[in-house]
Amino acid sequence: MSFSRKPKEPVPEVETNVWSCTSDDCQGWMRESYSFDKEPECPLCHSTMELEVRVLPEMKN
């Protein structure tokens, strides 16, 4: 019996707005579309967050 893995299709990447933690000691970030607050605080360290753009895999809604 043999198993073959089909090559996976590449996931398209798109420019995405994200909230990024402003603390130098924290790597926290979240997609803007998944945030409930107008100006969220970091869920990991509770610092302020700022908007930035990252190239991320596309998420289907």
C-alpha positions as a Markdown table, in Angstrom:
| # | Residue | x | y | z |
|---|---|---|---|---|
| 1 | Met | 0.0 | 0.0 | 0.0 |
| 2 | Ser | 1.4 | 3.4 | -0.9 |
| 3 | Phe | 0.3 | 6.9 | 0.0 |
| 4 | Ser | 0.9 | 9.8 | -2.4 |
| 5 | Arg | 0.5 | 13.4 | -1.5 |
| 6 | Lys | -0.8 | 15.6 | -4.1 |
| 7 | Pro | 1.0 | 18.9 | -4.4 |
| 8 | Lys | -0.8 | 21.6 | -2.4 |
| 9 | Glu | -2.1 | 24.6 | -4.3 |
| 10 | Pro | -0.3 | 27.7 | -3.2 |
| 11 | Val | -2.4 | 30.1 | -1.1 |
| 12 | Pro | -2.5 | 33.6 | -2.7 |
| 13 | Glu | -1.1 | 36.3 | -0.5 |
| 14 | Val | -2.6 | 39.8 | -0.3 |
| 15 | Glu | -1.8 | 43.1 | 1.4 |
| 16 | Thr | -3.8 | 43.0 | 4.6 |
| 17 | Asn | -4.4 | 45.7 | 7.3 |
| 18 | Val | -3.3 | 44.5 | 10.7 |
| 19 | Trp | -3.1 | 45.9 | 14.2 |
| 20 | Ser | 0.4 | 45.5 | 15.5 |
| 21 | Cys | 1.6 | 45.8 | 19.1 |
| 22 | Thr | 3.7 | 48.9 | 19.8 |
| 23 | Ser | 5.7 | 47.2 | 22.6 |
| 24 | Asp | 9.3 | 46.2 | 21.7 |
| 25 | Asp | 8.9 | 43.1 | 23.9 |
| 26 | Cys | 5.8 | 41.7 | 22.2 |
| 27 | Gln | 5.2 | 40.2 | 18.8 |
| 28 | Gly | 1.3 | 40.5 | 19.0 |
| 29 | Trp | -0.7 | 41.4 | 16.0 |
| 30 | Met | -4.2 | 40.7 | 14.5 |
| 31 | Arg | -6.0 | 41.3 | 11.3 |
| 32 | Glu | -8.0 | 44.5 | 11.3 |
| 33 | Ser | -11.1 | 42.7 | 10.0 |
| 34 | Tyr | -11.0 | 40.4 | 13.1 |
| 35 | Ser | -10.9 | 43.3 | 15.6 |
| 36 | Phe | -14.0 | 44.3 | 17.5 |
| 37 | Asp | -12.6 | 47.6 | 18.8 |
| 38 | Lys | -11.9 | 50.8 | 16.8 |
| 39 | Glu | -8.5 | 51.0 | 18.5 |
| 40 | Pro | -7.8 | 47.7 | 20.2 |
| 41 | Glu | -5.2 | 47.0 | 22.9 |
| 42 | Cys | -2.8 | 44.0 | 22.6 |
| 43 | Pro | -4.5 | 40.9 | 23.9 |
| 44 | Leu | -1.1 | 39.5 | 25.0 |
| 45 | Cys | 0.5 | 42.5 | 26.9 |
| 46 | His | -2.3 | 45.1 | 26.9 |
| 47 | Ser | -0.1 | 47.8 | 25.1 |
| 48 | Thr | -1.5 | 50.1 | 22.5 |
| 49 | Met | -1.6 | 48.8 | 18.9 |
| 50 | Glu | -1.1 | 50.6 | 15.6 |
| 51 | Leu | -2.3 | 49.9 | 12.0 |
| 52 | Glu | 0.2 | 48.6 | 9.5 |
| 53 | Val | 0.0 | 46.6 | 6.3 |
| 54 | Arg | 1.5 | 43.0 | 5.9 |
| 55 | Val | 1.4 | 40.5 | 3.1 |
| 56 | Leu | -0.5 | 37.5 | 4.4 |
| 57 | Pro | -2.2 | 34.5 | 3.1 |
| 58 | Glu | -5.7 | 35.4 | 1.8 |
| 59 | Met | -8.6 | 34.4 | 4.2 |
| 60 | Lys | -11.9 | 33.5 | 2.7 |
| 61 | Asn | -14.9 | 34.9 | 4.5 |
